[in-house]
Amino acid sequence: MADSQLQKRLFLDIPTAFLLLFFVLPLVALVVLSFWQTENYKIVREWSTINYRTLATEKAYVTFFVRSLVMAVAVSTTLVVLSWPIAYFIVRYGGRYKLIFSLLLVIPFLSGEVLRLIALQGMLGPAGLINGALVKLGAAPLRFIMYSNVASFIALLYLYLPMVVTTVYLSLLNFDFRLASAASACGAGRLQVFTEVIWPLNLSGTLVGFMLCFVPTLSASLVPRFLGGPNGQLYGMSIAQQFGESGTWALGAAMGVVLFLFSALALVTLSFGVNLRRTGFTGLGRQ
């Protein structure tokens, strides 16, 4: 009995200690730093809300945040729309090649994010493969697809598509398609089967995929730096600048706190859209 209790304590205490050390404490330190100030690359330990007032009143920071929010919603929504048919095809028609198809989704992660962005530069640049092919065909090069928000949008789709497809795929993999067949047998059309059976019963997995893309897109810094151009700066890139060349760490900490709170609020809001009973969760454990 004592050994069993010890195992349970270790099973709970180790991850709890890990979360406290590497998540809660750094977050608390970030919150404390956000109420201090930075002058001449030195931290001034004087409590003030000036950093948050700056974020609320300075037009540039408001613009960066709104631009990042629009980008995150657009990218995440587009990825969900793209991921569903891909994941559905793999689950329904992959047959014995399901595992191979799922492993192919991991291939982009075999190289670093920076290398993938450099590859995109070679694809989308003024002398890249796409524009080079257009010139060869006698068409004008597409100037808008490089160093712009369009380029950032394409890059974010490219970076996070495997992640969202995998999430939806895992959700569909555990779905009993006999329910869809039963609905069809009762006279429901294909669209009705999807909207009334398949979609709601896999909504939790879809929302997880949405959030797995939404949060990193909202805080993206490398993509706008490589592909965004002068008018494509996003909120995450601005945060990186505060901790880098600007040296205004306290303001950057305040920006990080705002980002965390908004992401948490978005997660809580989306969680209300999940009907746990419709996703198969009853809340009852085995007796």
C-alpha positions as CSV (number, residue, x, y, z in Angstrom):
1,M,0.0,0.0,0.0
2,A,2.8,2.4,0.9
3,D,4.6,1.7,-2.4
4,S,1.3,2.3,-4.3
5,Q,0.8,5.7,-2.5
6,L,4.4,6.6,-3.2
7,Q,4.0,5.8,-6.9
8,K,0.9,8.0,-7.1
9,R,2.6,10.9,-5.3
10,L,5.6,10.7,-7.7
11,F,3.3,10.4,-10.7
12,L,1.6,13.6,-9.6
13,D,4.4,15.5,-7.9
14,I,7.0,15.3,-10.7
15,P,4.9,16.9,-13.5
16,T,3.5,19.4,-11.0
17,A,7.1,20.4,-10.0
18,F,8.0,20.6,-13.6
19,L,5.1,23.0,-14.4
20,L,5.9,25.1,-11.4
21,L,9.6,25.5,-12.2
22,F,9.4,25.9,-16.0
23,F,6.0,27.5,-16.5
24,V,4.5,29.2,-13.5
25,L,7.6,30.7,-12.0
26,P,8.9,32.2,-15.4
27,L,5.4,33.5,-16.0
28,V,5.3,35.2,-12.5
29,A,8.7,36.7,-13.2
30,L,7.4,38.0,-16.6
31,V,4.4,39.6,-14.9
32,V,6.7,41.2,-12.2
33,L,9.1,42.5,-14.9
34,S,6.2,44.0,-16.9
35,F,5.4,46.4,-14.0
36,W,9.0,47.7,-13.8
37,Q,10.8,49.9,-16.3
38,T,13.8,49.8,-18.5
39,E,16.2,52.7,-19.0
40,N,19.4,52.6,-20.9
41,Y,19.4,48.8,-21.0
42,K,19.0,48.7,-17.2
43,I,16.0,47.5,-15.2
44,V,14.5,50.1,-12.9
45,R,12.6,48.3,-10.1
46,E,9.9,50.9,-9.7
47,W,6.3,49.7,-9.9
48,S,4.3,51.3,-12.6
49,T,1.6,50.6,-15.2
50,I,3.3,52.8,-17.8
51,N,4.2,49.8,-20.0
52,Y,0.5,48.7,-20.3
53,R,-0.5,52.3,-20.9
54,T,2.0,52.5,-23.7
55,L,0.6,49.4,-25.3
56,A,-3.0,50.7,-25.1
57,T,-2.2,54.2,-26.4
58,E,0.6,53.8,-28.9
59,K,-0.9,53.3,-32.3
60,A,2.0,51.2,-33.6
61,Y,1.6,48.5,-30.9
62,V,-2.2,48.4,-31.4
63,T,-1.7,48.0,-35.1
64,F,0.8,45.2,-34.7
65,F,-1.6,43.4,-32.4
66,V,-4.6,43.8,-34.6
67,R,-2.6,42.7,-37.6
68,S,-1.4,39.6,-35.8
69,L,-4.9,38.8,-34.6
70,V,-6.3,39.0,-38.1
71,M,-3.4,37.0,-39.5
72,A,-3.8,34.3,-36.8
73,V,-7.6,34.0,-37.3
74,A,-7.2,33.9,-41.1
75,V,-4.3,31.4,-41.1
76,S,-6.0,29.1,-38.5
77,T,-9.3,29.1,-40.2
78,T,-7.7,28.4,-43.6
79,L,-5.7,25.6,-42.2
80,V,-8.8,23.9,-40.6
81,V,-10.5,24.1,-44.0
82,L,-7.5,22.7,-45.8
83,S,-6.7,20.0,-43.2
84,W,-10.2,18.4,-43.0
85,P,-10.3,17.0,-46.6
86,I,-6.6,15.9,-46.3
87,A,-7.1,14.1,-43.0
88,Y,-10.5,12.6,-44.1
89,F,-8.9,11.2,-47.2
90,I,-6.1,9.6,-45.3
91,V,-8.4,8.0,-42.7
92,R,-11.1,6.9,-45.2
93,Y,-9.1,5.9,-48.2
94,G,-5.5,5.5,-46.9
95,G,-6.0,1.8,-46.3
96,R,-2.8,0.1,-45.4
97,Y,-0.9,3.3,-46.3
98,K,-2.3,5.3,-43.5
99,L,0.8,5.1,-41.5
100,I,3.0,6.1,-44.5
101,F,0.8,9.1,-45.2
102,S,0.8,10.2,-41.6
103,L,4.6,9.9,-41.5
104,L,4.9,12.0,-44.6
105,L,3.3,14.8,-42.6
106,V,6.3,14.8,-40.3
107,I,8.9,15.3,-43.1
108,P,8.8,19.1,-42.9
109,F,9.8,19.0,-39.3
110,L,13.0,17.2,-40.1
111,S,14.5,20.6,-41.0
112,G,14.6,23.7,-38.8
113,E,12.1,26.6,-39.2
114,V,14.8,28.9,-40.4
115,L,15.8,26.6,-43.2
116,R,12.1,26.2,-44.3
117,L,11.7,29.9,-44.4
118,I,14.9,30.4,-46.5
119,A,13.5,27.8,-48.9
120,L,10.3,29.8,-49.1
121,Q,12.3,32.9,-49.9
122,G,13.8,31.0,-52.8
123,M,10.3,30.0,-54.0
124,L,8.5,33.4,-53.6
125,G,11.4,35.9,-54.2
126,P,11.6,38.3,-57.1
127,A,14.0,35.8,-58.8
128,G,12.5,32.7,-57.2
129,L,11.1,29.6,-58.8
130,I,7.5,30.9,-59.1
131,N,8.4,34.3,-60.6
132,G,11.1,32.7,-62.7
133,A,8.6,30.3,-64.2
134,L,6.1,33.2,-64.9
135,V,8.8,35.2,-66.7
136,K,9.7,32.1,-68.8
137,L,6.1,31.9,-69.8
138,G,6.0,35.6,-70.8
139,A,4.0,36.7,-67.8
140,A,4.8,39.5,-65.4
141,P,6.4,38.5,-62.0
142,L,4.2,38.6,-58.9
143,R,5.6,41.3,-56.8
144,F,3.0,41.0,-54.0
145,I,4.0,37.5,-52.9
146,M,7.3,38.5,-51.4
147,Y,8.1,40.8,-48.4
148,S,4.4,41.3,-47.7
149,N,1.6,40.0,-45.5
150,V,0.7,37.7,-48.3
151,A,4.1,36.0,-48.1
152,S,3.8,35.7,-44.3
153,F,0.3,34.2,-44.7
154,I,1.7,31.6,-47.2
155,A,4.6,30.8,-44.9
156,L,2.4,30.3,-41.9
157,L,0.2,28.0,-43.8
158,Y,3.2,26.0,-44.9
159,L,4.7,25.8,-41.4
160,Y,1.6,24.7,-39.5
161,L,-0.4,22.7,-42.0
162,P,1.2,19.3,-41.0
163,M,0.4,20.0,-37.3
164,V,-3.3,20.8,-37.9
165,V,-3.7,17.9,-40.4
166,T,-2.2,15.5,-37.8
167,T,-4.6,16.8,-35.1
168,V,-7.7,16.3,-37.3
169,Y,-6.4,13.0,-38.5
170,L,-6.0,11.7,-34.9
171,S,-9.5,12.8,-34.1
172,L,-11.0,11.1,-37.2
173,L,-8.9,8.0,-36.5
174,N,-10.8,7.4,-33.3
175,F,-14.2,8.2,-34.9
176,D,-16.7,5.4,-35.5
177,F,-17.8,5.9,-39.1
178,R,-20.6,3.5,-38.6
179,L,-22.5,6.5,-37.1
180,A,-22.2,8.3,-40.4
181,S,-23.4,5.2,-42.2
182,A,-26.3,4.9,-39.9
183,A,-27.2,8.6,-40.5
184,S,-27.0,8.0,-44.3
185,A,-29.2,4.9,-44.0
186,C,-31.8,7.1,-42.2
187,G,-32.0,9.4,-45.2
188,A,-29.5,12.1,-44.3
189,G,-27.6,13.7,-47.2
190,R,-23.8,13.9,-47.3
191,L,-23.8,17.6,-46.1
192,Q,-26.2,16.8,-43.3
193,V,-24.1,13.8,-42.2
194,F,-21.0,16.0,-42.1
195,T,-22.6,18.9,-40.2
196,E,-24.8,16.8,-37.9
197,V,-22.6,13.8,-37.2
198,I,-18.9,13.9,-38.3
199,W,-18.2,17.6,-37.6
200,P,-19.7,17.9,-34.1
201,L,-18.2,14.6,-32.9
202,N,-14.8,15.7,-34.0
203,L,-15.1,19.3,-33.0
204,S,-12.8,19.0,-30.0
205,G,-9.9,17.8,-32.1
206,T,-10.6,20.5,-34.7
207,L,-10.5,23.2,-32.0
208,V,-7.2,21.8,-30.7
209,G,-5.7,22.0,-34.1
210,F,-7.1,25.6,-34.5
211,M,-5.4,26.6,-31.2
212,L,-2.2,24.9,-32.0
213,C,-1.9,27.1,-35.0
214,F,-3.6,30.3,-33.6
215,V,-1.3,30.8,-30.6
216,P,2.1,30.4,-32.4
217,T,0.8,32.5,-35.3
218,L,-0.2,35.3,-32.9
219,S,3.3,35.3,-31.5
220,A,5.2,34.6,-34.7
221,S,8.5,36.5,-35.0
222,L,10.7,34.6,-37.6
223,V,8.1,34.6,-40.4
224,P,7.6,38.4,-40.5
225,R,11.3,39.0,-40.1
226,F,12.2,36.8,-43.1
227,L,9.1,37.4,-45.3
228,G,7.0,40.2,-43.9
229,G,8.8,43.2,-45.3
230,P,8.6,46.8,-43.9
231,N,4.8,46.7,-43.7
232,G,4.4,43.2,-42.4
233,Q,5.6,43.5,-38.9
234,L,3.6,41.4,-36.4
235,Y,3.2,41.5,-32.7
236,G,5.6,38.6,-32.0
237,M,8.4,40.3,-34.0
238,S,7.9,43.5,-32.0
239,I,8.2,41.5,-28.8
240,A,11.5,40.0,-30.0
241,Q,12.8,43.5,-30.8
242,Q,12.0,44.7,-27.2
243,F,14.2,41.9,-25.9
244,G,16.8,42.4,-28.6
245,E,18.0,45.5,-30.3
246,S,15.6,47.9,-28.4
247,G,16.6,46.6,-24.9
248,T,13.2,47.6,-23.4
249,W,12.7,44.3,-21.6
250,A,10.0,45.6,-19.3
251,L,7.8,46.7,-22.2
252,G,8.5,43.3,-23.9
253,A,7.4,41.5,-20.8
254,A,4.2,43.5,-20.7
255,M,3.6,42.6,-24.4
256,G,4.2,38.9,-23.5
257,V,1.7,39.1,-20.6
258,V,-0.9,40.7,-22.9
259,L,-0.3,37.9,-25.5
260,F,-0.6,35.2,-22.9
261,L,-3.8,36.6,-21.4
262,F,-5.4,37.0,-24.8
263,S,-4.4,33.4,-25.9
264,A,-5.8,32.1,-22.6
265,L,-9.0,34.0,-23.2
266,A,-9.3,32.7,-26.7
267,L,-8.8,29.1,-25.4
268,V,-11.5,29.5,-22.8
269,T,-13.9,31.1,-25.3
270,L,-13.4,28.2,-27.8
271,S,-13.8,25.6,-25.1
272,F,-17.4,26.8,-24.5
273,G,-18.1,25.8,-28.1
274,V,-17.3,22.1,-27.3
275,N,-20.3,20.0,-26.3
276,L,-18.5,17.3,-24.3
277,R,-21.4,14.9,-24.5
278,R,-21.5,15.2,-28.3
279,T,-17.8,14.5,-28.5
280,G,-18.4,11.2,-26.6
281,F,-17.3,12.4,-23.2
282,T,-19.7,11.6,-20.3
283,G,-17.5,12.5,-17.3
284,L,-18.1,9.1,-15.8
285,G,-15.2,6.9,-15.0
286,R,-15.3,3.2,-14.7
287,Q,-16.6,2.0,-11.4
